[in-house]
Amino acid sequence: MGPEELCPHPIARADAEALIGLLAVLQGHALAGDLDGRLVARLSERVGQEDRAELHASLDHLNQALRTVLGEYD
């Protein structure tokens, strides 16, 4: 990843941790089939997936990216 792909301003650790938790909750509900179809479609659109089946993988990718930013895998 080149510098042009990085965000110029970091977020607070507490904000990243909160986002990790939110993504985990969304992932769990998506896997359980608890989410309304319109919500799944909107979330899929926001993560750049046309295929709804890829929503879980995209949410997991975002979660892992935030965990990497926090240094959890160093």
PDB file of N, CA, C, O and CB in Angstrom:
ATOM      1  N   MET A   1       0.857  -1.167   0.000  1.00  0.00           N
ATOM      2  CA  MET A   1       0.000   0.000   0.000  1.00  0.00           C
ATOM      3  C   MET A   1       0.905   1.234   0.000  1.00  0.00           C
ATOM      4  O   MET A   1       1.786   1.370   0.849  1.00  0.00           O
ATOM      5  CB  MET A   1      -0.976  -0.004   1.232  1.00  0.00           C
ATOM      6  N   GLY A   2       0.681   2.107  -0.941  1.00  0.00           N
ATOM      7  CA  GLY A   2       1.482   3.319  -1.042  1.00  0.00           C
ATOM      8  C   GLY A   2       0.949   4.418  -0.155  1.00  0.00           C
ATOM      9  O   GLY A   2      -0.180   4.339   0.328  1.00  0.00           O
ATOM     10  N   PRO A   3       1.759   5.452   0.066  1.00  0.00           N
ATOM     11  CA  PRO A   3       1.339   6.561   0.929  1.00  0.00           C
ATOM     12  C   PRO A   3       0.084   7.264   0.439  1.00  0.00           C
ATOM     13  O   PRO A   3      -0.670   7.812   1.243  1.00  0.00           O
ATOM     14  CB  PRO A   3       2.450   7.563   1.044  1.00  0.00           C
ATOM     15  N   GLU A   4      -0.151   7.255  -0.860  1.00  0.00           N
ATOM     16  CA  GLU A   4      -1.352   7.916  -1.392  1.00  0.00           C
ATOM     17  C   GLU A   4      -2.631   7.193  -0.992  1.00  0.00           C
ATOM     18  O   GLU A   4      -3.719   7.757  -1.107  1.00  0.00           O
ATOM     19  CB  GLU A   4      -1.271   8.007  -2.908  1.00  0.00           C
ATOM     20  N   GLU A   5      -2.517   5.961  -0.529  1.00  0.00           N
ATOM     21  CA  GLU A   5      -3.682   5.187  -0.105  1.00  0.00           C
ATOM     22  C   GLU A   5      -3.960   5.311   1.393  1.00  0.00           C
ATOM     23  O   GLU A   5      -4.994   4.849   1.876  1.00  0.00           O
ATOM     24  CB  GLU A   5      -3.487   3.731  -0.464  1.00  0.00           C
ATOM     25  N   LEU A   6      -3.053   5.923   2.114  1.00  0.00           N
ATOM     26  CA  LEU A   6      -3.207   6.054   3.562  1.00  0.00           C
ATOM     27  C   LEU A   6      -4.011   7.300   3.909  1.00  0.00           C
ATOM     28  O   LEU A   6      -3.987   8.290   3.177  1.00  0.00           O
ATOM     29  CB  LEU A   6      -1.834   6.101   4.249  1.00  0.00           C
ATOM     30  N   CYS A   7      -4.705   7.244   5.005  1.00  0.00           N
ATOM     31  CA  CYS A   7      -5.462   8.395   5.490  1.00  0.00           C
ATOM     32  C   CYS A   7      -4.491   9.397   6.105  1.00  0.00           C
ATOM     33  O   CYS A   7      -3.551   9.004   6.795  1.00  0.00           O
ATOM     34  CB  CYS A   7      -6.547   7.961   6.526  1.00  0.00           C
ATOM     35  N   PRO A   8      -4.706  10.663   5.867  1.00  0.00           N
ATOM     36  CA  PRO A   8      -3.773  11.658   6.398  1.00  0.00           C
ATOM     37  C   PRO A   8      -3.904  11.906   7.895  1.00  0.00           C
ATOM     38  O   PRO A   8      -2.977  12.433   8.510  1.00  0.00           O
ATOM     39  CB  PRO A   8      -3.964  12.944   5.680  1.00  0.00           C
ATOM     40  N   HIS A   9      -5.026  11.540   8.490  1.00  0.00           N
ATOM     41  CA  HIS A   9      -5.250  11.811   9.910  1.00  0.00           C
ATOM     42  C   HIS A   9      -5.699  10.529  10.607  1.00  0.00           C
ATOM     43  O   HIS A   9      -6.716   9.947  10.231  1.00  0.00           O
ATOM     44  CB  HIS A   9      -6.306  12.938  10.101  1.00  0.00           C
ATOM     45  N   PRO A  10      -4.957  10.086  11.612  1.00  0.00           N
ATOM     46  CA  PRO A  10      -5.356   8.864  12.326  1.00  0.00           C
ATOM     47  C   PRO A  10      -6.593   9.105  13.191  1.00  0.00           C
ATOM     48  O   PRO A  10      -6.949  10.243  13.496  1.00  0.00           O
ATOM     49  CB  PRO A  10      -4.198   8.352  13.202  1.00  0.00           C
ATOM     50  N   ILE A  11      -7.229   8.014  13.571  1.00  0.00           N
ATOM     51  CA  ILE A  11      -8.369   8.118  14.478  1.00  0.00           C
ATOM     52  C   ILE A  11      -7.918   7.706  15.879  1.00  0.00           C
ATOM     53  O   ILE A  11      -6.886   7.056  16.048  1.00  0.00           O
ATOM     54  CB  ILE A  11      -9.563   7.231  13.989  1.00  0.00           C
ATOM     55  N   ALA A  12      -8.684   8.082  16.847  1.00  0.00           N
ATOM     56  CA  ALA A  12      -8.365   7.737  18.235  1.00  0.00           C
ATOM     57  C   ALA A  12      -8.520   6.235  18.450  1.00  0.00           C
ATOM     58  O   ALA A  12      -9.374   5.595  17.838  1.00  0.00           O
ATOM     59  CB  ALA A  12      -9.272   8.518  19.218  1.00  0.00           C
ATOM     60  N   ARG A  13      -7.691   5.687  19.318  1.00  0.00           N
ATOM     61  CA  ARG A  13      -7.726   4.255  19.629  1.00  0.00           C
ATOM     62  C   ARG A  13      -9.133   3.823  20.060  1.00  0.00           C
ATOM     63  O   ARG A  13      -9.630   2.786  19.620  1.00  0.00           O
ATOM     64  CB  ARG A  13      -6.703   3.922  20.738  1.00  0.00           C
ATOM     65  N   ALA A  14      -9.762   4.614  20.911  1.00  0.00           N
ATOM     66  CA  ALA A  14     -11.107   4.270  21.394  1.00  0.00           C
ATOM     67  C   ALA A  14     -12.109   4.211  20.236  1.00  0.00           C
ATOM     68  O   ALA A  14     -13.012   3.375  20.241  1.00  0.00           O
ATOM     69  CB  ALA A  14     -11.578   5.295  22.448  1.00  0.00           C
ATOM     70  N   ASP A  15     -11.953   5.086  19.254  1.00  0.00           N
ATOM     71  CA  ASP A  15     -12.844   5.070  18.094  1.00  0.00           C
ATOM     72  C   ASP A  15     -12.621   3.812  17.256  1.00  0.00           C
ATOM     73  O   ASP A  15     -13.579   3.192  16.793  1.00  0.00           O
ATOM     74  CB  ASP A  15     -12.629   6.328  17.233  1.00  0.00           C
ATOM     75  N   ALA A  16     -11.363   3.440  17.065  1.00  0.00           N
ATOM     76  CA  ALA A  16     -11.061   2.218  16.308  1.00  0.00           C
ATOM     77  C   ALA A  16     -11.612   0.996  17.038  1.00  0.00           C
ATOM     78  O   ALA A  16     -12.167   0.094  16.411  1.00  0.00           O
ATOM     79  CB  ALA A  16      -9.532   2.069  16.091  1.00  0.00           C
ATOM     80  N   GLU A  17     -11.463   0.966  18.352  1.00  0.00           N
ATOM     81  CA  GLU A  17     -11.993  -0.153  19.136  1.00  0.00           C
ATOM     82  C   GLU A  17     -13.510  -0.218  19.047  1.00  0.00           C
ATOM     83  O   GLU A  17     -14.078  -1.307  18.960  1.00  0.00           O
ATOM     84  CB  GLU A  17     -11.561  -0.031  20.599  1.00  0.00           C
ATOM     85  N   ALA A  18     -14.172   0.931  19.066  1.00  0.00           N
ATOM     86  CA  ALA A  18     -15.628   0.966  18.939  1.00  0.00           C
ATOM     87  C   ALA A  18     -16.052   0.457  17.557  1.00  0.00           C
ATOM     88  O   ALA A  18     -17.020  -0.294  17.442  1.00  0.00           O
ATOM     89  CB  ALA A  18     -16.159   2.403  19.175  1.00  0.00           C
ATOM     90  N   LEU A  19     -15.340   0.860  16.528  1.00  0.00           N
ATOM     91  CA  LEU A  19     -15.665   0.404  15.172  1.00  0.00           C
ATOM     92  C   LEU A  19     -15.468  -1.103  15.035  1.00  0.00           C
ATOM     93  O   LEU A  19     -16.252  -1.769  14.359  1.00  0.00           O
ATOM     94  CB  LEU A  19     -14.802   1.141  14.140  1.00  0.00           C
ATOM     95  N   ILE A  20     -14.439  -1.642  15.662  1.00  0.00           N
ATOM     96  CA  ILE A  20     -14.217  -3.091  15.645  1.00  0.00           C
ATOM     97  C   ILE A  20     -15.424  -3.794  16.269  1.00  0.00           C
ATOM     98  O   ILE A  20     -15.913  -4.790  15.736  1.00  0.00           O
ATOM     99  CB  ILE A  20     -12.906  -3.464  16.408  1.00  0.00           C
ATOM    100  N   GLY A  21     -15.893  -3.275  17.388  1.00  0.00           N
ATOM    101  CA  GLY A  21     -17.062  -3.867  18.043  1.00  0.00           C
ATOM    102  C   GLY A  21     -18.311  -3.775  17.190  1.00  0.00           C
ATOM    103  O   GLY A  21     -19.071  -4.739  17.095  1.00  0.00           O
ATOM    104  N   LEU A  22     -18.530  -2.626  16.569  1.00  0.00           N
ATOM    105  CA  LEU A  22     -19.698  -2.466  15.694  1.00  0.00           C
ATOM    106  C   LEU A  22     -19.648  -3.429  14.515  1.00  0.00           C
ATOM    107  O   LEU A  22     -20.654  -4.045  14.163  1.00  0.00           O
ATOM    108  CB  LEU A  22     -19.786  -1.028  15.183  1.00  0.00           C
ATOM    109  N   LEU A  23     -18.478  -3.554  13.911  1.00  0.00           N
ATOM    110  CA  LEU A  23     -18.339  -4.487  12.784  1.00  0.00           C
ATOM    111  C   LEU A  23     -18.600  -5.921  13.227  1.00  0.00           C
ATOM    112  O   LEU A  23     -19.225  -6.694  12.500  1.00  0.00           O
ATOM    113  CB  LEU A  23     -16.937  -4.378  12.163  1.00  0.00           C
ATOM    114  N   ALA A  24     -18.126  -6.274  14.409  1.00  0.00           N
ATOM    115  CA  ALA A  24     -18.341  -7.632  14.921  1.00  0.00           C
ATOM    116  C   ALA A  24     -19.831  -7.910  15.135  1.00  0.00           C
ATOM    117  O   ALA A  24     -20.314  -8.995  14.813  1.00  0.00           O
ATOM    118  CB  ALA A  24     -17.572  -7.836  16.241  1.00  0.00           C
ATOM    119  N   VAL A  25     -20.549  -6.937  15.674  1.00  0.00           N
ATOM    120  CA  VAL A  25     -21.994  -7.099  15.878  1.00  0.00           C
ATOM    121  C   VAL A  25     -22.707  -7.251  14.532  1.00  0.00           C
ATOM    122  O   VAL A  25     -23.554  -8.129  14.370  1.00  0.00           O
ATOM    123  CB  VAL A  25     -22.575  -5.892  16.661  1.00  0.00           C
ATOM    124  N   LEU A  26     -22.364  -6.401  13.579  1.00  0.00           N
ATOM    125  CA  LEU A  26     -22.977  -6.495  12.244  1.00  0.00           C
ATOM    126  C   LEU A  26     -22.687  -7.848  11.607  1.00  0.00           C
ATOM    127  O   LEU A  26     -23.573  -8.478  11.031  1.00  0.00           O
ATOM    128  CB  LEU A  26     -22.463  -5.364  11.330  1.00  0.00           C
ATOM    129  N   GLN A  27     -21.429  -8.288  11.720  1.00  0.00           N
ATOM    130  CA  GLN A  27     -21.056  -9.592  11.168  1.00  0.00           C
ATOM    131  C   GLN A  27     -21.888 -10.705  11.776  1.00  0.00           C
ATOM    132  O   GLN A  27     -22.400 -11.567  11.061  1.00  0.00           O
ATOM    133  CB  GLN A  27     -19.575  -9.867  11.399  1.00  0.00           C
ATOM    134  N   GLY A  28     -22.023 -10.689  13.081  1.00  0.00           N
ATOM    135  CA  GLY A  28     -22.796 -11.725  13.757  1.00  0.00           C
ATOM    136  C   GLY A  28     -24.237 -11.751  13.303  1.00  0.00           C
ATOM    137  O   GLY A  28     -24.791 -12.820  13.044  1.00  0.00           O
ATOM    138  N   HIS A  29     -24.849 -10.587  13.203  1.00  0.00           N
ATOM    139  CA  HIS A  29     -26.241 -10.530  12.769  1.00  0.00           C
ATOM    140  C   HIS A  29     -26.379 -10.907  11.292  1.00  0.00           C
ATOM    141  O   HIS A  29     -27.371 -11.521  10.901  1.00  0.00           O
ATOM    142  CB  HIS A  29     -26.813  -9.130  13.010  1.00  0.00           C
ATOM    143  N   ALA A  30     -25.396 -10.545  10.476  1.00  0.00           N
ATOM    144  CA  ALA A  30     -25.431 -10.927   9.062  1.00  0.00           C
ATOM    145  C   ALA A  30     -25.335 -12.442   8.917  1.00  0.00           C
ATOM    146  O   ALA A  30     -26.059 -13.040   8.121  1.00  0.00           O
ATOM    147  CB  ALA A  30     -24.288 -10.241   8.285  1.00  0.00           C
ATOM    148  N   LEU A  31     -24.447 -13.058   9.680  1.00  0.00           N
ATOM    149  CA  LEU A  31     -24.295 -14.520   9.627  1.00  0.00           C
ATOM    150  C   LEU A  31     -25.549 -15.240  10.108  1.00  0.00           C
ATOM    151  O   LEU A  31     -25.919 -16.284   9.571  1.00  0.00           O
ATOM    152  CB  LEU A  31     -23.098 -14.959  10.468  1.00  0.00           C
ATOM    153  N   ALA A  32     -26.196 -14.678  11.120  1.00  0.00           N
ATOM    154  CA  ALA A  32     -27.403 -15.302  11.680  1.00  0.00           C
ATOM    155  C   ALA A  32     -28.639 -15.046  10.824  1.00  0.00           C
ATOM    156  O   ALA A  32     -29.693 -15.637  11.060  1.00  0.00           O
ATOM    157  CB  ALA A  32     -27.647 -14.789  13.091  1.00  0.00           C
ATOM    158  N   GLY A  33     -28.513 -14.170   9.834  1.00  0.00           N
ATOM    159  CA  GLY A  33     -29.661 -13.848   8.995  1.00  0.00           C
ATOM    160  C   GLY A  33     -30.649 -12.924   9.668  1.00  0.00           C
ATOM    161  O   GLY A  33     -31.823 -12.890   9.297  1.00  0.00           O
ATOM    162  N   ASP A  34     -30.186 -12.172  10.657  1.00  0.00           N
ATOM    163  CA  ASP A  34     -31.050 -11.286  11.423  1.00  0.00           C
ATOM    164  C   ASP A  34     -31.261  -9.912  10.790  1.00  0.00           C
ATOM    165  O   ASP A  34     -32.067  -9.125  11.286  1.00  0.00           O
ATOM    166  CB  ASP A  34     -30.487 -11.112  12.782  1.00  0.00           C
ATOM    167  N   LEU A  35     -30.557  -9.618   9.715  1.00  0.00           N
ATOM    168  CA  LEU A  35     -30.634  -8.284   9.128  1.00  0.00           C
ATOM    169  C   LEU A  35     -31.679  -8.228   8.023  1.00  0.00           C
ATOM    170  O   LEU A  35     -31.813  -9.152   7.220  1.00  0.00           O
ATOM    171  CB  LEU A  35     -29.272  -7.865   8.583  1.00  0.00           C
ATOM    172  N   ASP A  36     -32.405  -7.138   8.003  1.00  0.00           N
ATOM    173  CA  ASP A  36     -33.383  -6.870   6.957  1.00  0.00           C
ATOM    174  C   ASP A  36     -32.683  -6.843   5.598  1.00  0.00           C
ATOM    175  O   ASP A  36     -31.545  -6.386   5.491  1.00  0.00           O
ATOM    176  CB  ASP A  36     -34.121  -5.529   7.223  1.00  0.00           C
ATOM    177  N   GLY A  37     -33.359  -7.330   4.569  1.00  0.00           N
ATOM    178  CA  GLY A  37     -32.795  -7.384   3.220  1.00  0.00           C
ATOM    179  C   GLY A  37     -32.339  -6.033   2.705  1.00  0.00           C
ATOM    180  O   GLY A  37     -31.314  -5.940   2.029  1.00  0.00           O
ATOM    181  N   ARG A  38     -33.087  -4.987   3.017  1.00  0.00           N
ATOM    182  CA  ARG A  38     -32.697  -3.637   2.568  1.00  0.00           C
ATOM    183  C   ARG A  38     -31.413  -3.188   3.248  1.00  0.00           C
ATOM    184  O   ARG A  38     -30.566  -2.542   2.632  1.00  0.00           O
ATOM    185  CB  ARG A  38     -33.822  -2.623   2.853  1.00  0.00           C
ATOM    186  N   LEU A  39     -31.276  -3.534   4.525  1.00  0.00           N
ATOM    187  CA  LEU A  39     -30.066  -3.173   5.258  1.00  0.00           C
ATOM    188  C   LEU A  39     -28.860  -3.935   4.693  1.00  0.00           C
ATOM    189  O   LEU A  39     -27.785  -3.362   4.515  1.00  0.00           O
ATOM    190  CB  LEU A  39     -30.237  -3.469   6.770  1.00  0.00           C
ATOM    191  N   VAL A  40     -29.046  -5.211   4.418  1.00  0.00           N
ATOM    192  CA  VAL A  40     -27.967  -6.009   3.835  1.00  0.00           C
ATOM    193  C   VAL A  40     -27.549  -5.428   2.484  1.00  0.00           C
ATOM    194  O   VAL A  40     -26.359  -5.335   2.184  1.00  0.00           O
ATOM    195  CB  VAL A  40     -28.405  -7.483   3.676  1.00  0.00           C
ATOM    196  N   ALA A  41     -28.524  -5.044   1.679  1.00  0.00           N
ATOM    197  CA  ALA A  41     -28.224  -4.457   0.368  1.00  0.00           C
ATOM    198  C   ALA A  41     -27.451  -3.149   0.528  1.00  0.00           C
ATOM    199  O   ALA A  41     -26.491  -2.906  -0.202  1.00  0.00           O
ATOM    200  CB  ALA A  41     -29.526  -4.212  -0.429  1.00  0.00           C
ATOM    201  N   ARG A  42     -27.852  -2.327   1.454  1.00  0.00           N
ATOM    202  CA  ARG A  42     -27.194  -1.031   1.680  1.00  0.00           C
ATOM    203  C   ARG A  42     -25.780  -1.218   2.214  1.00  0.00           C
ATOM    204  O   ARG A  42     -24.851  -0.545   1.769  1.00  0.00           O
ATOM    205  CB  ARG A  42     -28.013  -0.175   2.660  1.00  0.00           C
ATOM    206  N   LEU A  43     -25.615  -2.132   3.168  1.00  0.00           N
ATOM    207  CA  LEU A  43     -24.285  -2.409   3.701  1.00  0.00           C
ATOM    208  C   LEU A  43     -23.378  -2.980   2.619  1.00  0.00           C
ATOM    209  O   LEU A  43     -22.209  -2.605   2.524  1.00  0.00           O
ATOM    210  CB  LEU A  43     -24.371  -3.376   4.885  1.00  0.00           C
ATOM    211  N   SER A  44     -23.910  -3.879   1.811  1.00  0.00           N
ATOM    212  CA  SER A  44     -23.134  -4.459   0.713  1.00  0.00           C
ATOM    213  C   SER A  44     -22.665  -3.375  -0.242  1.00  0.00           C
ATOM    214  O   SER A  44     -21.527  -3.389  -0.710  1.00  0.00           O
ATOM    215  CB  SER A  44     -23.963  -5.506  -0.043  1.00  0.00           C
ATOM    216  N   GLU A  45     -23.548  -2.447  -0.521  1.00  0.00           N
ATOM    217  CA  GLU A  45     -23.206  -1.323  -1.405  1.00  0.00           C
ATOM    218  C   GLU A  45     -22.089  -0.472  -0.790  1.00  0.00           C
ATOM    219  O   GLU A  45     -21.161  -0.061  -1.487  1.00  0.00           O
ATOM    220  CB  GLU A  45     -24.456  -0.447  -1.679  1.00  0.00           C
ATOM    221  N   ARG A  46     -22.184  -0.214   0.501  1.00  0.00           N
ATOM    222  CA  ARG A  46     -21.197   0.644   1.176  1.00  0.00           C
ATOM    223  C   ARG A  46     -19.809   0.019   1.219  1.00  0.00           C
ATOM    224  O   ARG A  46     -18.808   0.735   1.206  1.00  0.00           O
ATOM    225  CB  ARG A  46     -21.654   0.949   2.592  1.00  0.00           C
ATOM    226  N   VAL A  47     -19.738  -1.303   1.269  1.00  0.00           N
ATOM    227  CA  VAL A  47     -18.426  -1.964   1.294  1.00  0.00           C
ATOM    228  C   VAL A  47     -17.963  -2.355  -0.105  1.00  0.00           C
ATOM    229  O   VAL A  47     -16.954  -3.042  -0.263  1.00  0.00           O
ATOM    230  CB  VAL A  47     -18.476  -3.205   2.186  1.00  0.00           C
ATOM    231  N   GLY A  48     -18.709  -1.913  -1.123  1.00  0.00           N
ATOM    232  CA  GLY A  48     -18.284  -2.120  -2.502  1.00  0.00           C
ATOM    233  C   GLY A  48     -18.515  -3.511  -3.041  1.00  0.00           C
ATOM    234  O   GLY A  48     -17.792  -3.962  -3.929  1.00  0.00           O
ATOM    235  N   GLN A  49     -19.499  -4.188  -2.523  1.00  0.00           N
ATOM    236  CA  GLN A  49     -19.823  -5.537  -2.984  1.00  0.00           C
ATOM    237  C   GLN A  49     -21.171  -5.546  -3.677  1.00  0.00           C
ATOM    238  O   GLN A  49     -22.167  -5.069  -3.133  1.00  0.00           O
ATOM    239  CB  GLN A  49     -19.822  -6.529  -1.812  1.00  0.00           C
ATOM    240  N   GLU A  50     -21.193  -6.084  -4.860  1.00  0.00           N
ATOM    241  CA  GLU A  50     -22.480  -6.242  -5.535  1.00  0.00           C
ATOM    242  C   GLU A  50     -23.165  -7.521  -5.081  1.00  0.00           C
ATOM    243  O   GLU A  50     -24.392  -7.616  -5.083  1.00  0.00           O
ATOM    244  CB  GLU A  50     -22.296  -6.250  -7.061  1.00  0.00           C
ATOM    245  N   ASP A  51     -22.370  -8.491  -4.696  1.00  0.00           N
ATOM    246  CA  ASP A  51     -22.882  -9.785  -4.261  1.00  0.00           C
ATOM    247  C   ASP A  51     -23.103  -9.753  -2.758  1.00  0.00           C
ATOM    248  O   ASP A  51     -22.159  -9.565  -1.991  1.00  0.00           O
ATOM    249  CB  ASP A  51     -21.912 -10.930  -4.651  1.00  0.00           C
ATOM    250  N   ARG A  52     -24.330  -9.934  -2.344  1.00  0.00           N
ATOM    251  CA  ARG A  52     -24.656  -9.890  -0.909  1.00  0.00           C
ATOM    252  C   ARG A  52     -23.902 -10.942  -0.115  1.00  0.00           C
ATOM    253  O   ARG A  52     -23.631 -10.749   1.070  1.00  0.00           O
ATOM    254  CB  ARG A  52     -26.148 -10.079  -0.704  1.00  0.00           C
ATOM    255  N   ALA A  53     -23.560 -12.052  -0.757  1.00  0.00           N
ATOM    256  CA  ALA A  53     -22.849 -13.126  -0.063  1.00  0.00           C
ATOM    257  C   ALA A  53     -21.458 -12.688   0.390  1.00  0.00           C
ATOM    258  O   ALA A  53     -20.881 -13.297   1.290  1.00  0.00           O
ATOM    259  CB  ALA A  53     -22.737 -14.348  -0.965  1.00  0.00           C
ATOM    260  N   GLU A  54     -20.928 -11.663  -0.212  1.00  0.00           N
ATOM    261  CA  GLU A  54     -19.596 -11.184   0.136  1.00  0.00           C
ATOM    262  C   GLU A  54     -19.602 -10.199   1.306  1.00  0.00           C
ATOM    263  O   GLU A  54     -18.540  -9.762   1.749  1.00  0.00           O
ATOM    264  CB  GLU A  54     -18.964 -10.534  -1.065  1.00  0.00           C
ATOM    265  N   LEU A  55     -20.767  -9.854   1.802  1.00  0.00           N
ATOM    266  CA  LEU A  55     -20.852  -8.884   2.895  1.00  0.00           C
ATOM    267  C   LEU A  55     -20.056  -9.336   4.111  1.00  0.00           C
ATOM    268  O   LEU A  55     -19.292  -8.554   4.677  1.00  0.00           O
ATOM    269  CB  LEU A  55     -22.307  -8.656   3.286  1.00  0.00           C
ATOM    270  N   HIS A  56     -20.226 -10.581   4.513  1.00  0.00           N
ATOM    271  CA  HIS A  56     -19.509 -11.088   5.687  1.00  0.00           C
ATOM    272  C   HIS A  56     -18.005 -10.948   5.500  1.00  0.00           C
ATOM    273  O   HIS A  56     -17.313 -10.480   6.404  1.00  0.00           O
ATOM    274  CB  HIS A  56     -19.873 -12.558   5.951  1.00  0.00           C
ATOM    275  N   ALA A  57     -17.496 -11.342   4.351  1.00  0.00           N
ATOM    276  CA  ALA A  57     -16.057 -11.260   4.092  1.00  0.00           C
ATOM    277  C   ALA A  57     -15.573  -9.815   4.117  1.00  0.00           C
ATOM    278  O   ALA A  57     -14.481  -9.534   4.611  1.00  0.00           O
ATOM    279  CB  ALA A  57     -15.721 -11.901   2.743  1.00  0.00           C
ATOM    280  N   SER A  58     -16.370  -8.908   3.595  1.00  0.00           N
ATOM    281  CA  SER A  58     -15.984  -7.497   3.579  1.00  0.00           C
ATOM    282  C   SER A  58     -15.959  -6.913   4.983  1.00  0.00           C
ATOM    283  O   SER A  58     -15.053  -6.154   5.328  1.00  0.00           O
ATOM    284  CB  SER A  58     -16.938  -6.696   2.700  1.00  0.00           C
ATOM    285  N   LEU A  59     -16.953  -7.264   5.795  1.00  0.00           N
ATOM    286  CA  LEU A  59     -16.976  -6.790   7.180  1.00  0.00           C
ATOM    287  C   LEU A  59     -15.779  -7.343   7.948  1.00  0.00           C
ATOM    288  O   LEU A  59     -15.169  -6.636   8.751  1.00  0.00           O
ATOM    289  CB  LEU A  59     -18.296  -7.198   7.875  1.00  0.00           C
ATOM    290  N   ASP A  60     -15.445  -8.608   7.700  1.00  0.00           N
ATOM    291  CA  ASP A  60     -14.293  -9.214   8.353  1.00  0.00           C
ATOM    292  C   ASP A  60     -13.004  -8.514   7.927  1.00  0.00           C
ATOM    293  O   ASP A  60     -12.128  -8.265   8.757  1.00  0.00           O
ATOM    294  CB  ASP A  60     -14.220 -10.712   8.029  1.00  0.00           C
ATOM    295  N   HIS A  61     -12.885  -8.198   6.641  1.00  0.00           N
ATOM    296  CA  HIS A  61     -11.698  -7.505   6.137  1.00  0.00           C
ATOM    297  C   HIS A  61     -11.537  -6.145   6.817  1.00  0.00           C
ATOM    298  O   HIS A  61     -10.434  -5.786   7.230  1.00  0.00           O
ATOM    299  CB  HIS A  61     -11.786  -7.328   4.608  1.00  0.00           C
ATOM    300  N   LEU A  62     -12.623  -5.396   6.935  1.00  0.00           N
ATOM    301  CA  LEU A  62     -12.569  -4.095   7.596  1.00  0.00           C
ATOM    302  C   LEU A  62     -12.170  -4.245   9.065  1.00  0.00           C
ATOM    303  O   LEU A  62     -11.376  -3.462   9.586  1.00  0.00           O
ATOM    304  CB  LEU A  62     -13.925  -3.384   7.485  1.00  0.00           C
ATOM    305  N   ASN A  63     -12.727  -5.251   9.717  1.00  0.00           N
ATOM    306  CA  ASN A  63     -12.411  -5.506  11.116  1.00  0.00           C
ATOM    307  C   ASN A  63     -10.923  -5.813  11.272  1.00  0.00           C
ATOM    308  O   ASN A  63     -10.267  -5.275  12.164  1.00  0.00           O
ATOM    309  CB  ASN A  63     -13.263  -6.669  11.661  1.00  0.00           C
ATOM    310  N   GLN A  64     -10.395  -6.673  10.410  1.00  0.00           N
ATOM    311  CA  GLN A  64      -8.985  -7.043  10.476  1.00  0.00           C
ATOM    312  C   GLN A  64      -8.081  -5.847  10.172  1.00  0.00           C
ATOM    313  O   GLN A  64      -7.014  -5.708  10.771  1.00  0.00           O
ATOM    314  CB  GLN A  64      -8.693  -8.183   9.501  1.00  0.00           C
ATOM    315  N   ALA A  65      -8.503  -4.983   9.242  1.00  0.00           N
ATOM    316  CA  ALA A  65      -7.720  -3.790   8.915  1.00  0.00           C
ATOM    317  C   ALA A  65      -7.617  -2.876  10.138  1.00  0.00           C
ATOM    318  O   ALA A  65      -6.545  -2.345  10.426  1.00  0.00           O
ATOM    319  CB  ALA A  65      -8.357  -3.028   7.722  1.00  0.00           C
ATOM    320  N   LEU A  66      -8.716  -2.694  10.850  1.00  0.00           N
ATOM    321  CA  LEU A  66      -8.687  -1.862  12.056  1.00  0.00           C
ATOM    322  C   LEU A  66      -7.821  -2.494  13.146  1.00  0.00           C
ATOM    323  O   LEU A  66      -7.098  -1.793  13.854  1.00  0.00           O
ATOM    324  CB  LEU A  66     -10.111  -1.638  12.583  1.00  0.00           C
ATOM    325  N   ARG A  67      -7.895  -3.795  13.276  1.00  0.00           N
ATOM    326  CA  ARG A  67      -7.065  -4.482  14.271  1.00  0.00           C
ATOM    327  C   ARG A  67      -5.574  -4.342  13.931  1.00  0.00           C
ATOM    328  O   ARG A  67      -4.735  -4.210  14.822  1.00  0.00           O
ATOM    329  CB  ARG A  67      -7.455  -5.976  14.355  1.00  0.00           C
ATOM    330  N   THR A  68      -5.265  -4.373  12.648  1.00  0.00           N
ATOM    331  CA  THR A  68      -3.885  -4.177  12.208  1.00  0.00           C
ATOM    332  C   THR A  68      -3.415  -2.778  12.538  1.00  0.00           C
ATOM    333  O   THR A  68      -2.290  -2.592  13.001  1.00  0.00           O
ATOM    334  CB  THR A  68      -3.752  -4.437  10.708  1.00  0.00           C
ATOM    335  N   VAL A  69      -4.270  -1.786  12.302  1.00  0.00           N
ATOM    336  CA  VAL A  69      -3.942  -0.390  12.615  1.00  0.00           C
ATOM    337  C   VAL A  69      -3.628  -0.243  14.103  1.00  0.00           C
ATOM    338  O   VAL A  69      -2.735   0.514  14.484  1.00  0.00           O
ATOM    339  CB  VAL A  69      -5.109   0.550  12.216  1.00  0.00           C
ATOM    340  N   LEU A  70      -4.353  -0.959  14.924  1.00  0.00           N
ATOM    341  CA  LEU A  70      -4.134  -0.881  16.375  1.00  0.00           C
ATOM    342  C   LEU A  70      -2.896  -1.663  16.825  1.00  0.00           C
ATOM    343  O   LEU A  70      -2.513  -1.604  17.993  1.00  0.00           O
ATOM    344  CB  LEU A  70      -5.360  -1.402  17.111  1.00  0.00           C
ATOM    345  N   GLY A  71      -2.275  -2.392  15.897  1.00  0.00           N
ATOM    346  CA  GLY A  71      -1.073  -3.143  16.228  1.00  0.00           C
ATOM    347  C   GLY A  71      -1.333  -4.468  16.883  1.00  0.00           C
ATOM    348  O   GLY A  71      -0.441  -5.017  17.529  1.00  0.00           O
ATOM    349  N   GLU A  72      -2.536  -5.010  16.739  1.00  0.00           N
ATOM    350  CA  GLU A  72      -2.867  -6.281  17.388  1.00  0.00           C
ATOM    351  C   GLU A  72      -2.120  -7.465  16.774  1.00  0.00           C
ATOM    352  O   GLU A  72      -2.023  -8.518  17.404  1.00  0.00           O
ATOM    353  CB  GLU A  72      -4.360  -6.527  17.308  1.00  0.00           C
ATOM    354  N   TYR A  73      -1.598  -7.315  15.573  1.00  0.00           N
ATOM    355  CA  TYR A  73      -0.922  -8.429  14.908  1.00  0.00           C
ATOM    356  C   TYR A  73       0.577  -8.223  14.806  1.00  0.00           C
ATOM    357  O   TYR A  73       1.250  -8.932  14.058  1.00  0.00           O
ATOM    358  CB  TYR A  73      -1.495  -8.632  13.532  1.00  0.00           C
ATOM    359  N   ASP A  74       1.107  -7.261  15.547  1.00  0.00           N
ATOM    360  CA  ASP A  74       2.564  -7.014  15.519  1.00  0.00           C
ATOM    361  C   ASP A  74       3.298  -7.996  16.394  1.00  0.00           C
ATOM    362  O   ASP A  74       4.524  -7.939  16.492  1.00  0.00           O
ATOM    363  CB  ASP A  74       2.885  -5.587  15.970  1.00  0.00           C
TER     364      ASP A  74
END
